[in-house]
Amino acid sequence: MTHPPPTRSRYEVVIVGGGIAGAALAYFLAERGLADVLLLERESQPGYHATGRSAATLNELDAVSTLQRLKVLSAPFLREPPAGFADNPLLDPSGVMTLFREPLWSTLRAEAPSFAASGLRLELLAPAEAVARVPLLSVREFDGALLVPDDGHIDVHELLTSYLRHAARRGVERCFDTEVRTIRVEGGRCAGIVTDAGEMHARWVVDAAGAWAGRVAALAGALPIALAPCRRTIVTFAAPAGVDIRDWPMVASEAHRVYFAPESGGLLLSPMDETPMEPCDARPDDVALAAGLERLRALAPRLVPQTLRRKWAGLRTFAPDRVPVVGEDPQRPGFFWLAGQGGCGIETSPILGAIAADLIVEGRTERFDAKALSPARFA
Ligand SMILES: Cc1cc2nc3c(=O)[nH]c(=O)nc-3n(C[C@H](O)[C@H](O)[C@H](O)COP(=O)(O)OP(=O)(O)OC[C@H]3O[C@@H](n4cnc5c(N)ncnc54)[C@H](O)[C@@H]3O)c2cc1C
């Protein structure tokens, strides 16, 4: 996909990064009437890095309460997007079932009413009930399960292209194959960027650079937040002969550190690896994969494949407290963070995009406690 070079040398907002975060922000800015925006992506297509490599799941259940609230706030957009936003449904509510062992299971069972109060519809399942849904699970391997029946598989391509299409329709420009190499600072404030396609002035420079967000922040002399890109591997393989997996939910087991879900007629599995590394075009980790398949052997022996179809990896980038970083930098005015989405940047993109647009347009948001996301918490 090629695009013409930027038409102007000045924009209100320049977004660095054409993944789901940058695309969502472009969309929500344009919806709010701010379309004087340029989105820049180094690769030749949007979504090439983390966005194109995810497990594509909405799972509102999260051990980090800020993340759970963000996901609950995002879910309505994914279930029922604005009229005309997408050509196909964004979410297939195939369900997400998480398996637990004691003592965690008893703790979670006791907390279930508070999840419900937060707007999350949950079913508590005994092991036999979980096995009734996914018959190949070993019933002795876990003590209970939480099923979120309304969550499931997100059509990431549809979401990403819809954000970009609507933003473009309102006048947002985008430019691929264009790397931001320098960030200009004038009088202590971000003033623009320099790319291989030339120099652009901007009132705001937004860091939506995923695994490279720390490096982009360093170009601006922004706060040195210790963002950690961590590799995660995914593999796909055929379902066992004669087993109908079409109605299975995604299954995740904290104790076995694996999750699997139906995907394109077969299964997708992740060994839930989390290896810190420098930002890069990540490649799958075969050692982590082999270990994950051994853990799967304990949980669901018949699922362990003889041959693999496809494997890939991507980087999930975490802030030190594992909560996204959204807001203006406290030491570099005009530099705006939209980073650190870790393992939930797809599912939280509607709410984080909307919050970021509020903060850029109005300097405040009613949607969420902006302080909880602000980069200033690391100052
Ligand atoms: C294996 C795996 C499973 C996951 N599963 C899920 C899931 O089930 N649900 C979920 O919600 N999330 C999931 N995630 C997380 C999700 O994919 C990320 O949180 C999200 O994609 C981050 O989006 P982003 O736009 O910030 O980053 P990216 O998609 O990485 O985009 C950042 C872009 O910035 C560009 N860039 C960087 N530096 C520059 C520069 N100097 N100039 C121009 N461009 C630049 C890069 O080329 C890149 O395209 C998963 C991630 C992985 C890897």
The ligand as an SDF file (V2000), in Angstrom:
LIG
                    3D

 53 58  0  0  0  0  0  0  0  0999 V2000
    1.3370  -12.5500   20.4190 C   0  0  0  0  0  0  0  0  0  0  0  0
    0.5000  -11.3790   20.8420 C   0  0  0  0  0  0  0  0  0  0  0  0
   -0.7950  -11.5890   21.2870 C   0  0  0  0  0  0  0  0  0  0  0  0
   -1.6020  -10.4980   21.6150 C   0  0  0  0  0  0  0  0  0  0  0  0
   -2.9150  -10.7190   21.9190 N   0  0  0  0  0  0  0  0  0  0  0  0
   -3.7330   -9.6670   22.1260 C   0  0  0  0  0  0  0  0  0  0  0  0
   -5.1220   -9.8690   22.3170 C   0  0  0  0  0  0  0  0  0  0  0  0
   -5.6050  -10.9940   22.2920 O   0  0  0  0  0  0  0  0  0  0  0  0
   -5.9120   -8.7710   22.5320 N   0  0  0  0  0  0  0  0  0  0  0  0
   -5.3900   -7.4970   22.5410 C   0  0  0  0  0  0  0  0  0  0  0  0
   -6.1480   -6.5510   22.7330 O   0  0  0  0  0  0  0  0  0  0  0  0
   -4.0710   -7.2880   22.3560 N   0  0  0  0  0  0  0  0  0  0  0  0
   -3.2340   -8.3330   22.1440 C   0  0  0  0  0  0  0  0  0  0  0  0
   -1.9080   -8.1340   21.9500 N   0  0  0  0  0  0  0  0  0  0  0  0
   -1.3600   -6.7820   22.1420 C   0  0  0  0  0  0  0  0  0  0  0  0
   -1.6200   -5.8790   20.9610 C   0  0  0  0  0  0  0  0  0  0  0  0
   -1.2620   -6.5250   19.7580 O   0  0  0  0  0  0  0  0  0  0  0  0
   -0.8110   -4.5940   21.1650 C   0  0  0  0  0  0  0  0  0  0  0  0
   -1.0840   -4.0310   22.4350 O   0  0  0  0  0  0  0  0  0  0  0  0
   -1.1720   -3.5520   20.1170 C   0  0  0  0  0  0  0  0  0  0  0  0
   -1.1470   -4.0910   18.8290 O   0  0  0  0  0  0  0  0  0  0  0  0
   -0.2340   -2.3680   20.1980 C   0  0  0  0  0  0  0  0  0  0  0  0
   -0.5650   -1.5030   19.1380 O   0  0  0  0  0  0  0  0  0  0  0  0
    0.3780   -0.2830   18.7820 P   0  0  0  0  0  0  0  0  0  0  0  0
   -0.2770    0.4320   17.6770 O   0  0  0  0  0  0  0  0  0  0  0  0
    0.7280    0.4330   20.0210 O   0  0  0  0  0  0  0  0  0  0  0  0
    1.7550   -0.9880   18.3100 O   0  0  0  0  0  0  0  0  0  0  0  0
    2.1880   -1.5700   16.8880 P   0  0  0  0  0  0  0  0  0  0  0  0
    1.1160   -2.3390   16.2370 O   0  0  0  0  0  0  0  0  0  0  0  0
    3.4850   -2.2730   17.0800 O   0  0  0  0  0  0  0  0  0  0  0  0
    2.4010   -0.2670   16.0110 O   0  0  0  0  0  0  0  0  0  0  0  0
    3.4440    0.6380   16.2670 C   0  0  0  0  0  0  0  0  0  0  0  0
    3.9580    1.0820   14.9160 C   0  0  0  0  0  0  0  0  0  0  0  0
    4.8760    2.1700   15.0700 O   0  0  0  0  0  0  0  0  0  0  0  0
    5.7680    2.1120   13.9900 C   0  0  0  0  0  0  0  0  0  0  0  0
    6.9460    2.9020   14.3100 N   0  0  0  0  0  0  0  0  0  0  0  0
    7.8230    2.6990   15.3300 C   0  0  0  0  0  0  0  0  0  0  0  0
    8.7680    3.6470   15.3220 N   0  0  0  0  0  0  0  0  0  0  0  0
    8.4870    4.4730   14.2780 C   0  0  0  0  0  0  0  0  0  0  0  0
    9.1190    5.6380   13.7500 C   0  0  0  0  0  0  0  0  0  0  0  0
   10.2450    6.1570   14.3020 N   0  0  0  0  0  0  0  0  0  0  0  0
    8.5600    6.2230   12.6630 N   0  0  0  0  0  0  0  0  0  0  0  0
    7.4350    5.7260   12.0740 C   0  0  0  0  0  0  0  0  0  0  0  0
    6.8170    4.6080   12.5420 N   0  0  0  0  0  0  0  0  0  0  0  0
    7.3360    4.0050   13.6250 C   0  0  0  0  0  0  0  0  0  0  0  0
    6.0680    0.6230   13.8720 C   0  0  0  0  0  0  0  0  0  0  0  0
    6.5670    0.2730   12.5930 O   0  0  0  0  0  0  0  0  0  0  0  0
    4.7170   -0.0090   14.1840 C   0  0  0  0  0  0  0  0  0  0  0  0
    4.0160   -0.3550   13.0140 O   0  0  0  0  0  0  0  0  0  0  0  0
   -1.0740   -9.1870   21.5850 C   0  0  0  0  0  0  0  0  0  0  0  0
    0.2310   -8.9740   21.1620 C   0  0  0  0  0  0  0  0  0  0  0  0
    1.0120  -10.0560   20.7690 C   0  0  0  0  0  0  0  0  0  0  0  0
    2.4020   -9.8020   20.2740 C   0  0  0  0  0  0  0  0  0  0  0  0
  1  2  1  0
  2  3  1  0
  2 52  2  0
  3  4  2  0
  4  5  1  0
  4 50  1  0
  5  6  2  0
  6  7  1  0
  6 13  1  0
  7  8  2  0
  7  9  1  0
  9 10  1  0
 10 11  2  0
 10 12  1  0
 12 13  2  0
 13 14  1  0
 14 15  1  0
 14 50  1  0
 15 16  1  0
 16 17  1  0
 16 18  1  0
 18 19  1  0
 18 20  1  0
 20 21  1  0
 20 22  1  0
 22 23  1  0
 23 24  1  0
 24 25  2  0
 24 26  1  0
 24 27  1  0
 27 28  1  0
 28 29  2  0
 28 30  1  0
 28 31  1  0
 31 32  1  0
 32 33  1  0
 33 34  1  0
 33 48  1  0
 34 35  1  0
 35 36  1  0
 35 46  1  0
 36 37  1  0
 36 45  1  0
 37 38  2  0
 38 39  1  0
 39 40  1  0
 39 45  2  0
 40 41  1  0
 40 42  2  0
 42 43  1  0
 43 44  2  0
 44 45  1  0
 46 47  1  0
 46 48  1  0
 48 49  1  0
 50 51  2  0
 51 52  1  0
 52 53  1  0
M  END
$$$$
